[in-house]
Amino acid sequence: MRDADSLKKSIIEKYSAQEVTLVNSFMLAVHHTILTAATAGDDILVCSELLKETENAFRYLFSDMGIKTSFLRNESMEEISHSVSPKTRLIFLAVNENSDYNIKSIAQTAHFNKIPLIVKINGDDNFNLNPLKDGADIIIKDLSSCTKDKIPAAFIAEAGKIDWKTMNIPILKVPDPCFNNVRWAYEAAAEMNVPAFSNRLQSVLCKTYGSELCNHISSLIKLP
């Protein structure tokens, strides 16, 4: 029987990621990812069409938390560049096998502005896409289609190729009262040898919500 650690290892190898976090549903993965990097007063830039459930999370749930989302419709590189503000903490993009987004260019724009590119991979069995290879920093994938009875499960993978100390993500660089005032981009990243984003995700969000995938569910997931 494959446990959670074995599943993580398989995903890390498949996507050439540095760290993987398993959670109990796709929407929980989106929720955790946003709240790991953004807080009240911050902005998010969404530059693709989202499923209604996901769009509502950005439009209403995060808005109620004080996080503003800007939705782009044209999605040209010029529009994306002009839409980034000093308060923008990340660019969020949803892709599938038929998408024609230039992930590499969007990632370059994000990194020029010192923010990460987070990519949601759409499609039930679409494991051929790997945005991390094109410069994305975080990917989110629904794993429910990999179980016999569509059991909710998802993963969040971090590429580990950027230095969070230089990024415009204050929540990772200032003392975090949620966890002993640690500065994730400095002390935790050095001591735990895990990317700062995943450190905060696993230590604060997953432990607070109790959302890490158990070994029993992990054993039911069959990757293509």
Helices and strands as residue ranges (DSSP letters): H 4-15, E 19-23, H 26-37, E 43-46, H 52-56, I 57-61, H 62-64, E 68-71, H 77-83, E 88-95, H 103-112, E 117-121, G 131-134, E 138-142, G 144-146, E 154-158, G 164-166, G 170-172, G 177-179, I 184-188, H 189-192, H 196-200, I 201-206, H 207-209, H 215-219
